[in-house]
Amino acid sequence: MQAKFLSKPFPSLKCARYARYGHNTTKRPLSDFFLEEPTMQAKFLSKPFPRLSVRVRRAFTLAELLIVLIIVAVLSALGFRAVQPILISGRVESTAAELNVAIQKIVASGAVSGLATPFSDVGAAEGNLDNALRTAVAGSTILPLAGTVVNHRLNASGIPAPTVLIASSIATRSGTAAGTADGTAFSLTLNGVHSAACPDIVTQLAANAFFVTVQNGEGAVVPVLSRNVTVIDYNAIAVLCGAGDVNTVVANYRR
Protein backbone atom coordinates (compact mmCIF):
# COMPACT_ATOMS: atom_id res chain seq x y z
CA MET A 1 0.00 0.00 0.00
CA GLN A 2 2.92 2.34 0.85
CA ALA A 3 4.65 1.60 -2.47
CA LYS A 4 1.42 2.18 -4.37
CA PHE A 5 0.91 5.52 -2.63
CA LEU A 6 4.48 6.72 -3.24
CA SER A 7 4.37 5.79 -6.90
CA LYS A 8 1.69 8.39 -7.63
CA PRO A 9 2.93 11.67 -9.18
CA PHE A 10 3.30 14.52 -6.76
CA PRO A 11 1.51 17.74 -7.83
CA SER A 12 3.66 20.53 -9.29
CA LEU A 13 5.35 22.62 -6.63
CA LYS A 14 4.93 26.30 -7.34
CA CYS A 15 6.65 27.37 -4.18
CA ALA A 16 9.52 29.82 -4.80
CA ARG A 17 11.54 28.13 -2.07
CA TYR A 18 11.97 24.94 -4.10
CA ALA A 19 12.55 26.79 -7.37
CA ARG A 20 15.29 28.91 -5.71
CA TYR A 21 17.25 25.86 -4.71
CA GLY A 22 17.03 24.36 -8.17
CA HIS A 23 14.44 21.73 -7.45
CA ASN A 24 12.54 20.40 -10.39
CA THR A 25 8.93 21.43 -9.83
CA THR A 26 7.39 19.28 -12.54
CA LYS A 27 5.17 16.39 -11.60
CA ARG A 28 7.24 13.48 -10.38
CA PRO A 29 6.55 10.40 -8.29
CA LEU A 30 6.57 11.00 -4.57
CA SER A 31 9.39 8.49 -4.23
CA ASP A 32 11.71 10.76 -6.29
CA PHE A 33 10.75 13.80 -4.24
CA PHE A 34 11.50 12.07 -0.95
CA LEU A 35 14.87 10.80 -2.24
CA GLU A 36 15.93 14.42 -2.78
CA GLU A 37 14.55 15.51 0.57
CA PRO A 38 15.74 13.02 3.22
CA THR A 39 14.33 15.10 6.07
CA MET A 40 10.90 15.15 4.42
CA GLN A 41 11.12 11.44 3.80
CA ALA A 42 12.01 10.69 7.38
CA LYS A 43 9.29 12.98 8.67
CA PHE A 44 6.67 11.44 6.41
CA LEU A 45 7.60 7.84 7.07
CA SER A 46 7.71 8.39 10.83
CA LYS A 47 3.99 9.09 10.88
CA PRO A 48 1.65 6.10 11.18
CA PHE A 49 -0.17 5.21 8.01
CA PRO A 50 -3.83 6.27 8.28
CA ARG A 51 -6.16 3.46 9.13
CA LEU A 52 -9.09 2.86 6.84
CA SER A 53 -12.36 3.14 8.70
CA VAL A 54 -14.91 0.61 7.46
CA ARG A 55 -18.43 0.69 8.90
CA VAL A 56 -19.89 -2.80 9.09
CA ARG A 57 -23.67 -3.05 9.39
CA ARG A 58 -24.76 -5.93 11.55
CA ALA A 59 -27.88 -7.72 10.31
CA PHE A 60 -30.49 -9.48 12.44
CA THR A 61 -29.92 -13.15 13.05
CA LEU A 62 -32.57 -15.76 12.32
CA ALA A 63 -33.06 -16.38 16.04
CA GLU A 64 -33.70 -12.68 16.70
CA LEU A 65 -36.24 -12.51 13.88
CA LEU A 66 -38.04 -15.59 15.22
CA ILE A 67 -38.21 -14.09 18.71
CA VAL A 68 -39.70 -10.86 17.34
CA LEU A 69 -42.28 -12.79 15.31
CA ILE A 70 -43.29 -14.88 18.33
CA ILE A 71 -43.72 -11.76 20.48
CA VAL A 72 -45.84 -10.07 17.79
CA ALA A 73 -47.98 -13.21 17.39
CA VAL A 74 -48.59 -13.51 21.15
CA LEU A 75 -49.48 -9.83 21.51
CA SER A 76 -51.80 -10.02 18.50
CA ALA A 77 -53.57 -13.09 19.90
CA LEU A 78 -54.05 -11.47 23.31
CA GLY A 79 -55.27 -8.25 21.73
CA PHE A 80 -57.73 -10.07 19.48
CA ARG A 81 -59.14 -12.06 22.39
CA ALA A 82 -59.72 -8.84 24.27
CA VAL A 83 -61.39 -7.14 21.31
CA GLN A 84 -63.38 -10.15 20.05
CA PRO A 85 -66.33 -9.79 22.49
CA ILE A 86 -66.68 -6.16 21.42
CA LEU A 87 -66.78 -7.20 17.77
CA ILE A 88 -69.39 -9.88 18.48
CA SER A 89 -71.53 -7.46 20.47
CA GLY A 90 -71.40 -5.04 17.55
CA ARG A 91 -73.01 -7.64 15.25
CA VAL A 92 -76.13 -8.11 17.38
CA GLU A 93 -78.17 -5.23 15.96
CA SER A 94 -77.67 -6.25 12.33
CA THR A 95 -78.29 -9.93 13.16
CA ALA A 96 -81.52 -9.14 15.00
CA ALA A 97 -82.67 -6.92 12.13
CA GLU A 98 -82.07 -9.70 9.57
CA LEU A 99 -83.81 -12.28 11.76
CA ASN A 100 -86.83 -10.04 12.32
CA VAL A 101 -87.18 -9.47 8.57
CA ALA A 102 -86.99 -13.24 7.96
CA ILE A 103 -89.54 -13.87 10.72
CA GLN A 104 -91.97 -11.37 9.23
CA LYS A 105 -91.71 -13.07 5.84
CA ILE A 106 -92.35 -16.50 7.35
CA VAL A 107 -95.28 -15.29 9.46
CA ALA A 108 -96.76 -13.55 6.41
CA SER A 109 -96.49 -16.70 4.34
CA GLY A 110 -98.22 -18.67 7.12
CA ALA A 111 -101.04 -16.13 7.25
CA VAL A 112 -101.55 -16.31 3.50
CA SER A 113 -101.81 -20.10 3.56
CA GLY A 114 -105.07 -19.94 5.53
CA LEU A 115 -104.25 -23.25 7.25
CA ALA A 116 -105.01 -23.85 10.90
CA THR A 117 -101.49 -25.21 11.28
CA PRO A 118 -99.50 -23.21 8.70
CA PHE A 119 -96.11 -24.12 10.18
CA SER A 120 -96.53 -27.90 10.33
CA ASP A 121 -94.88 -28.74 7.03
CA VAL A 122 -91.30 -29.04 8.27
CA GLY A 123 -89.58 -31.82 6.36
CA ALA A 124 -91.70 -31.54 3.24
CA ALA A 125 -89.85 -31.46 -0.06
CA GLU A 126 -91.04 -27.99 -1.08
CA GLY A 127 -92.41 -24.96 0.72
CA ASN A 128 -91.37 -26.10 4.20
CA LEU A 129 -90.04 -23.93 7.01
CA ASP A 130 -86.41 -24.81 6.31
CA ASN A 131 -86.79 -23.62 2.75
CA ALA A 132 -88.73 -20.56 3.91
CA LEU A 133 -85.88 -19.57 6.23
CA ARG A 134 -83.21 -20.08 3.56
CA THR A 135 -85.25 -18.04 1.11
CA ALA A 136 -85.77 -15.25 3.63
CA VAL A 137 -82.03 -14.83 4.28
CA ALA A 138 -80.78 -15.55 0.75
CA GLY A 139 -77.77 -13.40 -0.12
CA SER A 140 -77.27 -12.19 3.45
CA THR A 141 -73.74 -11.76 4.78
CA ILE A 142 -75.08 -11.40 8.32
CA LEU A 143 -76.81 -14.80 8.22
CA PRO A 144 -74.72 -16.72 5.68
CA LEU A 145 -75.66 -20.12 4.32
CA ALA A 146 -73.33 -23.07 4.89
CA GLY A 147 -74.74 -25.58 2.48
CA THR A 148 -78.39 -25.81 3.46
CA VAL A 149 -77.89 -24.53 7.01
CA VAL A 150 -78.25 -20.89 8.04
CA ASN A 151 -75.46 -19.60 10.29
CA HIS A 152 -75.09 -16.54 12.49
CA ARG A 153 -71.97 -14.55 13.43
CA LEU A 154 -72.52 -14.25 17.20
CA ASN A 155 -69.99 -16.98 17.97
CA ALA A 156 -66.28 -16.75 18.80
CA SER A 157 -64.91 -20.27 18.53
CA GLY A 158 -67.18 -22.07 16.07
CA ILE A 159 -67.94 -24.70 18.73
CA PRO A 160 -70.78 -25.45 18.85
CA ALA A 161 -71.63 -24.55 15.28
CA PRO A 162 -73.37 -21.13 15.14
CA THR A 163 -76.51 -22.37 13.41
CA VAL A 164 -80.00 -20.91 13.07
CA LEU A 165 -82.61 -23.69 13.02
CA ILE A 166 -86.36 -23.45 12.48
CA ALA A 167 -89.04 -25.88 13.67
CA SER A 168 -92.79 -25.99 14.21
CA SER A 169 -94.00 -25.54 17.79
CA ILE A 170 -97.16 -25.10 19.83
CA ALA A 171 -98.66 -21.66 20.33
CA THR A 172 -98.73 -21.81 24.11
CA ARG A 173 -96.23 -20.33 26.51
CA SER A 174 -94.21 -22.93 28.42
CA GLY A 175 -90.83 -23.53 29.93
CA THR A 176 -89.54 -25.47 26.96
CA ALA A 177 -88.33 -24.26 23.59
CA ALA A 178 -91.15 -26.02 21.77
CA GLY A 179 -94.13 -27.95 23.00
CA THR A 180 -96.17 -30.34 20.88
CA ALA A 181 -95.23 -29.54 17.31
CA ASP A 182 -98.76 -28.97 16.08
CA GLY A 183 -97.72 -26.31 13.58
CA THR A 184 -99.67 -23.43 15.06
CA ALA A 185 -96.36 -21.65 15.73
CA PHE A 186 -92.68 -21.99 14.94
CA SER A 187 -89.41 -21.45 16.76
CA LEU A 188 -86.01 -20.12 15.77
CA THR A 189 -83.06 -21.67 17.60
CA LEU A 190 -79.70 -19.91 17.69
CA ASN A 191 -76.98 -22.30 18.82
CA GLY A 192 -73.57 -21.28 20.14
CA VAL A 193 -74.42 -17.67 21.02
CA HIS A 194 -71.53 -15.91 22.78
CA SER A 195 -72.14 -14.34 26.17
CA ALA A 196 -71.19 -10.91 24.75
CA ALA A 197 -74.20 -11.14 22.41
CA CYS A 198 -76.64 -13.23 24.44
CA PRO A 199 -78.52 -10.58 26.45
CA ASP A 200 -78.73 -8.18 23.51
CA ILE A 201 -80.01 -10.69 20.97
CA VAL A 202 -82.58 -12.02 23.47
CA THR A 203 -83.79 -8.50 24.21
CA GLN A 204 -84.15 -7.58 20.55
CA LEU A 205 -85.84 -10.84 19.50
CA ALA A 206 -88.27 -10.51 22.41
CA ALA A 207 -89.78 -7.43 20.79
CA ASN A 208 -91.59 -9.67 18.29
CA ALA A 209 -91.46 -13.13 19.86
CA PHE A 210 -94.31 -14.84 21.72
CA PHE A 211 -91.76 -16.07 24.25
CA VAL A 212 -88.00 -16.64 24.43
CA THR A 213 -85.94 -19.19 26.32
CA VAL A 214 -82.21 -19.48 27.04
CA GLN A 215 -80.20 -22.60 27.70
CA ASN A 216 -76.93 -21.44 29.18
CA GLY A 217 -74.84 -24.59 28.92
CA GLU A 218 -75.77 -25.89 32.35
CA GLY A 219 -78.62 -28.01 31.07
CA ALA A 220 -81.56 -25.96 32.33
CA VAL A 221 -83.88 -24.23 29.87
CA VAL A 222 -84.91 -20.91 31.35
CA PRO A 223 -87.98 -19.06 30.05
CA VAL A 224 -86.77 -15.50 29.80
CA LEU A 225 -89.48 -13.45 28.21
CA SER A 226 -93.10 -13.62 27.20
CA ARG A 227 -94.40 -10.82 25.01
CA ASN A 228 -96.83 -8.48 26.79
CA VAL A 229 -96.41 -10.43 30.02
CA THR A 230 -92.84 -10.26 31.30
CA VAL A 231 -91.00 -6.97 31.59
CA ILE A 232 -87.68 -7.03 29.73
CA ASP A 233 -84.90 -6.87 32.31
CA TYR A 234 -81.54 -6.66 30.56
CA ASN A 235 -79.48 -7.29 33.70
CA ALA A 236 -81.51 -10.38 34.60
CA ILE A 237 -80.98 -11.77 31.10
CA ALA A 238 -77.23 -11.11 31.31
CA VAL A 239 -77.08 -13.16 34.53
CA LEU A 240 -78.87 -16.07 32.87
CA CYS A 241 -76.47 -16.18 29.91
CA GLY A 242 -73.44 -18.42 30.38
CA ALA A 243 -69.86 -17.43 29.66
CA GLY A 244 -68.52 -18.13 26.18
CA ASP A 245 -70.24 -19.80 23.23
CA VAL A 246 -72.50 -21.99 25.37
CA ASN A 247 -75.85 -20.25 25.00
CA THR A 248 -78.80 -21.53 23.00
CA VAL A 249 -81.47 -18.92 22.40
CA VAL A 250 -84.91 -20.03 21.23
CA ALA A 251 -87.53 -17.53 20.11
CA ASN A 252 -91.09 -18.72 19.48
CA TYR A 253 -93.46 -17.04 17.03
CA ARG A 254 -97.06 -17.42 15.96
CA ARG A 255 -99.44 -15.62 13.62
Secondary structure, 3 states (H helix, E strand, C coil): CHHHHHCCEECCCCCHHHHHCCCCCCCEEHHHHHHHCHHHHHHHHHCCCCCCCCCCCCCCCHHHHHHHHHHHHHHHHHHHHHHHHHHHHHCHHHHHHHHHHHHHHHHHHHHHHCCCCCCCCCCCCCCCHHHHHHHHCCCCCCCCEECCEEECCCCCCCCCCCEEEEEEECCCCCCCCCCCCCCCEEEEEEEEECCCCHHHHHHHHCCCCCEEEEECCCCCEEEEEECCCCCCCHHHHHHHCCCCCCEEEEEEEEC
